[in-house]
Structure formats: structure tokens, C-alpha cells
Amino acid sequence: MSASVALRAVLFDLDGTLLDTAPDMCRALNLLRAQEGMSPLPFEQLRLHVSHGAARLVAVGFGCAAGDRFESLRVRFLDLYRGHLCESTCVFDGLDDVLIELETRDIPWGVVTNKPAWLTDPLMDALGLSGRAGCVISGDTLPEKKPHPLPLLHAAGLLGVPPASCAYVGDAERDIQAGRAAGMRTLVAGFGYISADEDPAAWLADRVVSHPGELLDALGLQPLPA
């Protein structure tokens, strides 16, 4: 998206961008480790992997990434997580102010995530976001998911906005790949779950935002007059 194109919609990734889901996801993994007679892993070690989903967390937590044992652990992890879905999860500090500002300006916002709908929808409901979001696209809504651009293009269509007039905010390389392929302005949520061995500058986003408070400026939205 060219900076000269008027912004008409903003789309957000969920985990590590709109919502801080790490406390509940990491708790679920350590509950699973406890069931297996293993000690808990440090939160800060696990947090950096949350945006990569259940498979990555299970791989980190148990040292396996395929096979029957891995699949059994993954299913059990998801069941534990569903049971503790929104105990500590919250909107990132400062981001609700951004959503309110967008709503005040009649700029619709939505969510495009790879998280399955059976987790996304109750989480959005629990936080009172479902009625505010213009659209919610989950990882199983369509035949493709990020980094494919289809979910972002579908979201833009639901909002009735050309992709070139949308911005997409995410904290993983696949988010930026999907946004760029969809022809949207792309912003990296630098406050999300990005590990030290990742280089967001190499993802070729339009901007890396270190704090939610920088988002409005990054989107080219000047403060409204008092």
C-alpha cells in the first residue's frame, strides 16, 4: 500500500499483535509438561514461540515435531489451552486506544489469524471484541491461511475496502509476506513475540512499530482536533 493511498481499514493478527495470549498458552504447555512429569519451562523462553502456534510450542516443550506422540501432545495441549483460554489474556496495553480511535474515525478494523475459529471466536467474545471487529478470519475459515494472501483479500472484501487501502499489522514474517502479497501496507508489531534470532527489518514491511502507541502515526493518522 502506498502512503499516498487513503487508509480505509486496518487488519490485525491476533496472538502477539492484538492480544497478549502468551500467559495462557504458556500455562497450558507447562500444565501438559506437569502431566508428563516434567518441570515447567520459563515463561520468557516460551513466550517468543507463541505466534507460531500450538505445533511450535509443543515442539519446544517436548523436543519432537512429528509422529504419533507429537500429535497426541498437540491435541492434549489444545484441550488444556481451551480450558484456560482467557484467564490472563488481554488486549496489548495501548491497543484498545488505537481501536477506539479507528472506530471514532469510522475506519473499520478486523482480525486475520491462523488460530482456528473454535479458539478465536470464544476468545474474541470473552474480551468483548466480536461486536467491534468488522470481520474475523481464522486459520480454518478458508482453504488457505497465511502466508497466503487469500485470508487478507477475503477480509478486505468483507469490509468492502480495496486491499490497497488496507493496512495489516502482525508480529511474524508470514504476516508481512501475506500483507505484501495482498498489496496492503504492512506493519510489524515489534512489541509482539519476536525472538532474538529473527530480523523484522529483513521482512520488508513498511514499518516496525515498537509500541502500540506508535501505530496511529505509522498508519498516517494525525490526532483529531480536541
N, C-alpha and C positions, 0 to 999 in steps of 0.2 A: 504494500500500500504506500503510495506516495504521500509525503507530508502535505502536499498541496490538495489532496482529496479530503473533503469534509468527513469527519468521523460521524458515523451514524449508528454504530453498535460496537459493543465490547464483549468478547468471549473469554472465559477463564477456564483453565484447567482446574481440577478440584484439589487433589492431595498435593500439598506443598505450594499451592498458589492461592486459591480462595480459602481453603480450610487447612488448619493445622491438625491433621489427623494422626500425626506420629504418636502421641501418647497412647491412644487406644490401640493402634496397630502394633506398637512395640510391646504393650502389655499383653496382648493376645499371643504374640510369639513367645514371650517368656512364660506365660501360662502353659503353653504347649511344651516348652522345654522342661518345665517342672513336672509335667505329666510323664515325661520320658526320663525323669531322674537326673536332669541336668540343671546346672546353676544358671541364673539369669545373666544375660549379656547387657553391657552398659547401654543406657538409652542413647547416648550420643553416637555410639558405634552403629546402632540400628537405624537411627533417625535418617541418616543420609541415604538409606536404601528404600525408604517408604514410597517415593514416587514411582519406583519400578515395580510395585505391586507385590502380591502375595508370593508369587514364584521366587522373586529375588529375596524376600525376607526369609522364606523357608530355606533357600539355598545357603544364605548367610548363617542362619541359625543351626543348620544341621549338616552342612557340608556336602549336600547332594542336590543335584539339579535335574534328575531324570530317574525314571524307573518306578516300580510299584511302591516302594517305601516313600519316595518323594511325593507321589500323587496322594498317598494316604495322609501324609503330613500336611500337604497343602489343603486338602479338604477339611481336615480337623482344625487347621489354623483358621480357615474362613468361618467355620462354625463357631469357634471361640470368639472371633472378631465380631461376628454378627450379634453375639450375646452381650458384647460390651461396646456397641457401635458408637455411642455418643455420650460417654461418661466424662471425658476430658476434652473432646474435640470442640474446636471453636473457630470462628472466622478470625483470620490473622488480624492482629491489632492494627487498627488504622484502615483496614479494608472496607469495613461497613460504612465508614465516612465516604469512601470512594463510590460505593454502590448508591448511597443516598444522593450524592452529587450527580451521578449519572441519571438517577430517577428524577431528580429535580429538573434536569435539562431535557427530560423526555428522550434520553438515549437508552434504548433497551440493552440489557446485558443478559448473557446466558452462560451455560456451562457445557463444555465438551471434555469428557473424561473417558479414560479406558476402564474405569471401575464399572463393574456390572450393575445393571439397574436395580437388582434386588438388594444392593448395598447403597447405591447412590440415592435412590428415591426416599427411603426412610431416613437417611442422613439429612437430606435437604429438608424434609418435613420436620424433623426434630429441631432443626435450627431456624425454622420459620422462613426458609428461603424459597420454598417451592412456589409460593404465590407471587413472589417478587421476580423470579427469573423468567425471562421471555421464552426460554427454551432450555431443556436439559437433554443432552445427548450422551448416552452411556456407551460403554465399550461393546455392548451386545445389542445396541439399537439398530445397527446397520451391518451389512456383511463385512465391512472394512472398519478398522479402527486406526488411530494414529500410530505411525507417522503418515498413513494415507490421508489425503486431504478431504476425502468424502464426508467425514463427520462435520468438518468445519463448513464445507459448502452446504451441507444439509441444514446446519444451524442458521447460516445466513439466509437461506431460502425460507425457513420458518419465520424468521424475523422480518422478512420482506426487504432485505437490505443487500445491495450488491457486495460481493466479497471484498472488492477493492475499497469499500467504505467501512470495513470492519477491522478491528484490532484483536489479536489473540495474545493472551498472557499465559505463560507456562514456565515450569521450572526444570524441564527435561529437554534434551536435544530433539527428541521425536516431536515435541510440541512445536518447536521452531521449524523443523522440517515440514510438518503438516501445514503450519500457517503460511510459510513461504510458498509452498506448492499450491495453496489455495489463493494466493495473490493478496494476502492480508498483511497489514502492518504487524510485526511481531515484537513482543517484549519479553525479556527473561525476568522472571521473578527471582532475583538474586537472594531474596530472603527465604527461599524455599529449601528443598532437600537436595543440595548440590554438594557433591563430595570434593575433596581437595584435589583429586586426580582428574576432575572434569574442568574444561576450559570454556565457559559460556561465550567468551569473545570469539571462539572459533566456530560457533554455531551460526554466525552471520545474522543475528537478529538486528532489528533496528536500534534497540537499546537494551541495556541491562539495568534493571531497577533494583537498587539495594534495599529499599524500604517502601512499604505500601504508600507512604506519604508522598513519594515521588511520582506516583502513577499518573495523577492528573496532568502534571507538567509533561510527562513523557507522552501522554496522549494528545498533547497540544491544546488542553483545555485551560484557559485562563480563569482565574477566580471571578465568580459573578459579583457585580457591584452590590454593596451592602444595602 
